[in-house]
Every structure is written in structure tokens, then in C-alpha cells.
């Protein structure tokens, strides 16, 4: 434009114009990401979330009918996962998805498309401890957080105490399910990130986080009144993180923080919404108890 005006006036075209000539537009198929923009500030944390639910080459293991099956993770986020593998479950079958150390979570099969399966996570925080230790924790939670819950008197002889042995997956599945969910916060690189406890043991936990943390990262897990501890991220897939605690955690401390209760209805992830069923199977198909029912089931063991 500057050179055109100069030619009309009969004046010589200056060697260096105030505004340079217009550059040709980007080639077809290119976008703004083709232009390198210099940054003066270094990014201290990666908050990009657009592609982190879609996984490429993610590996996991499914335990189905006491056999282990390697699977590929296709999608993984809050509430469920899409996996592909050679095992052959039916709709509503229960499986255990293992994402890594401290990454075991019970799931229900919600839909099947050839070798791909939509899995729904169990809603409650899974307490990975010996039966007696877990029952003692649940009794303490009921006493402190739900003192007004009415119970029915236990009938019949007092059941024998469960043996002090590590439970198998099958034994855990046959146990009554509690309806409680514990939450907390992770402090990582000057960020405070709300998290939900998917499972917890003395040595680690699986948490659901809205912001990804890289494997190997050191974080501070704040569980409020239930205590705080340092941990290392052992793996990260989608919304889910596996944590290894720097020091053993006393599971009994969970009773100091009031948990939330699982919702009666469940909002499905996008990749499970082609299932026509509106309600979750966990409430009625695998014996999850209400707070009232849980307290009644433990009444014979209550220690005041």
C-alpha cells in the first residue's frame, strides 16, 4: 500500500517504509500454531487439559474372574474408563482395574463394543486394609460424623471376628460396601488442587485430580482433619494419580474428617453415555449399604 501511494505521487519509493509490505497469508492447513511466539515468562506448570483424557498407548491390567488381562487405556477420567482387551466380560460384570502401584479400583462393565469396554468406577473411597482395621475405622466414622443415625438392634449371636489376614479381591467384593467418599487437596508447584480419594492404604493412595501432576513429582496431600503427608506421584493417567507416601499413614486418622456420601444418581462421563441405563449399578447390584444399614450391620461389634 505504501509503495502504491508513492508511485501515484511521482515520488521515489523509499528504501525502508514505515510499514512493511503485507506478507502472504498462511498456507492452506496452517494455523496460528505455525507461528513461533517468543515467551518472556517460563511456564511453571502445565495446565493444558484438552487431550489428557484421550490416552495413546496407556497400559493397565484388568482382573476378571481371578485372571489378569493386559488392556490398553483409551479414555480415563472422573468416574470411569474405556479399555480395550481380549477378556470377555458381560454387561454388569464386576472387574478390578489396576493402573499401577496403589492404583487398584473396582469397576462395573457398562457397555461393550467388540473388544472395547466402558467401565464405571465404584463410587466410594476404597479402604485397603485388613477387615478388622477397616471395620474399626467405619465404626469410628459413624460415631463421630453420623451420631444421630438410628440403628436396629442386632439379632442372633455375635458373629465371629474376621481373621487378621490380607483380603483377596474376591473377599473384598463379597463384603458390604460403605457409602463414604473422602476428599482433600494436593499442593504442587504453588497450586492447590482439590482431589478425591479413590482408594487409600497405609503406604499410598489413588486420587482423582482436576489438574495433572507428572510422574515423579513430589506433592503434599492435605486431608484436613485426617492429616497431611508428603507423597511422590508414581504414575499419572488422565484424571487419576497414584501416590506413594513418604511415611506410613495411619488409616484410623480418616475418622477425624467427615466424609461425603455417595450420590443416589450418577453423572456419566461422555464415553459412557451411550449406555441407556440412567442409574448406577453400584447402589443395588453389589450390596452398597446406606449409613443406617452400615451401622446396623456393625452394631454387634460397636465398642464405646
N, C-alpha and C positions, 0 to 999 in steps of 0.2 A: 504493500500500500504506500509506504514512504517513497519507494523508487518510482512508482507510477505518478505520484504528485510532482516529484522533482522533474520528471520528463515533460509534463504539461507546462510547467513554468519556464522551461528552457534552461533551467539551472543545471549545472553538473551534479551528478549523483554523488553524494559524499561517500567517502571510503567506509566510514563507520556510522551507520544510522543509529539514532537513539533507540529505536525498536527494531530488532532483527526481523528478517524475513520469516513468515509463517512456515513452520515445519510441516511436512506431510503428516496426515493422520496415521494412527496406528494401523498396522496391517490387520487384515481380517482374522479374527480369532484371538487377537491380543486384547489385553485389558489393562487396567491401571497397575496390576501386579507385574506388568512387564517393565515398569519404570522403577529404578532403584532410588529410594528416598533415603538420604543420609540422616542418621539419627544422632542427636547430641546426648541423649539420655539412654543409658543401657537398661534394657528390660530386666527387672529383678525377679519377676515371677511370670509364669506362663498361664494366662487366664483364658486362652482360647479353648472353647468348648464345642465348636461346631461339629468336629469329626471324631470326638473321643469316644462316642458310643458305638461307632462303627469300627470294628476291630479287624485287622488283617493278620492272619497267621497266629492269632492268640490260641494257646493250647490249655486244656484243662482235662480233668478226669471225672467221669460220672460213675458212681457206684449204683448199680441196679441189680437187684436180686443177688446180692453178695458177690457180684463180679465187677471188676474195674474195667472201664471202657474209655480209651482216649477219645476226646472230642475237640472240635475246633469251635472257638468262640466267634460268633458272628456279630451279636449285639449283647451289650451288658450295661445295665443302668439300674436306677432305683426300681425295685420290685420284681425284677425278673431277668431272664437271659434267653437268647436264641443260640442254640448249639447245633452242630452237625456231626453225626457219628453213625457207627454201624450197629449200635444197640437197638433193640426193638421193643420199646415200651408201648403201652396202650394209653388212651386218654385217661386222665386222673391218676395214673400210676405215680407213686412217690419215688423219687430218686434223690441222691445226695451229690451235689456238685462241689468238686474240690478245685479251687483256683490257685492253691499254693499253701505255704505254711500258714496255719491259723485261718485258712480260707474255706472251711467246710460249711456248707449251708444246705438245709433240706429244701427240696423243691417239689412242685406238683406239675405234671405234664398237662398243659392247657390246650395245645394243638399240635398236629403232626402234618408235615408236608414232605412226603418222601423221606429223605434222611435228615431233615431239619425238624427241630423240636422247640416249641415255645415253653419255657419253664417259668413258673411263678415261685418266688421265694416265700418260705414260711415268714409270717409277719412278726412274730415275737422275737425278742433277743434270746438267742440260744445260749444257755449257760453250760459250758463244757466243764463239768466237774463230776465227782463221784456222786451217786444218788443221794446218799445221806447228807453230804455237804450242800447239794442243790436244794434238798427239801428244807434243811435248816435255814437257808437263805430265804426261801419263799415264805416260810413261817414268819421270819423277822420282818419281811416287807409287808406282809398282811397286818402284823401287829402295829407297825409304825405308820404306814401310809394309808391303810384302809381299816382303821379301828372300829368303824361303825357298821361294817358288813356283818349281817346276821348269818348265823350258821345253824345247820340242823345237827342235833347230837348224833355222834357216831353210833352205829348199832353193831352188835355182834362183838366177837373177841377182837382184841387189838392185833392188827396184822404184824407179822414178823418184820423186823428191820431188814432193809436190803443189805446184802453183803457188801463190804468195802472192797470193791473191785472196779476197774475201769470198765465203763459200759461199752458194749458194741453198738454199732449203728442200729441194728435191729432192736436192741433193748431200748435205745432212746426213742425209737419210733413207737414202741408199744406203751411208753409212759404217757400219762396225762399231760396235755400241753397247757402251759400257763399263758395268759393273755398280755404280758407286760413287755414294754419297749423302753429301754434306757437310751438317753441321748447325752451328748456332751459337745465339746469344742476342741479343735486342733489348732495350735499355734504353730505357724510355719511361715518363715520369711516375712515377718511383720504382718501377716494376715491372720485373722481369727475366723476359722471355718466351722460352722455348725456341722456335726456329724451324728449319725445314728448307729448305735451298736447292733450289728447283725449277729455277732457271737462274741463271747469273751471267755477266757480261761486265765489261769494264774500266769501264763507266760506270754500271752498275746491276744489279739482281737482282730476281727474283721469289721470295718466300719464303712458306712456309706457317706461319701463326701460330695459336695456340690462343686468343689474345685480340685483338680487333680494334683497330687503330690508325687514326685518321681521316686522310683525305687532307689533305695539307699539314702533317701532324705531323712534327717533327724527331726522329729516333731515332739511337741509337748501335748499330751492328751489330758484335757481337763474334764473330769466327770462331776464337777460341782462338789456336793457334799460327800460323794462316793470316793473322792480322792483325785489326785493328779499324778502323772508319771511320765517319764521320758520314754520314747519309743523310736524304733527305726522302721521305715517303710520297707517291707521285704518284697512286695510286689504291688502293682497297680494295674487294674483292668477296668476301663470305663469309670463308673461311679464308685467302685469298690476298691478298698485298700486293705492289705494285710499288714498288721503291725506286730513287731516283736518288742516286748517290754525290756527296758534296761535292767529292771529288777522285778522279782516275782510280785504279783498283785494278789492281795487277799480278797477273794471273791465275796466274803462276808461284808465287805465295805459297801457293796452295791445297795444294801438295805438302808443305808443312810440317805439315799436320794430317792425321791418318789418317782416311779416310772409312769409313763403314759400307758393307756390301754389300747389294744388293737382296735381299729375301727370295725364297725359291723359291715360296712361296704368298702370296696377296694377300687381305686382308680388304676386302670391298667396302663402299662407302658404301650407306646404306639404299636410295637411289633407283636403285641398280644391281643390287639383289639379286633382281630378277625375271628376271635372266639365269640360265639353268640351268647354264652352264659354270662349273666350280669353279676353274679355274686362269686366270691372266692370259695374254693373248696375247703380251705383250711378250717373254717369255723365248725363244719359239721361232719366232714368225711374222715378226719383223723383225730377226733376227740379233744379239740381245744376247749378248755374249761373257762367259764366266766370266773370272775373274782369270787363270787359267792360259792360256786361249785368247787373251786380250788380249795378254799378254806374248809369247806365241809369234808373234802377228801383227805385233808391233812389234820382234821380235828383230833383224831386219836393219837397224833404224835405231838400236839402242841405242848410246848414247855414254857410255862410262865414263871 
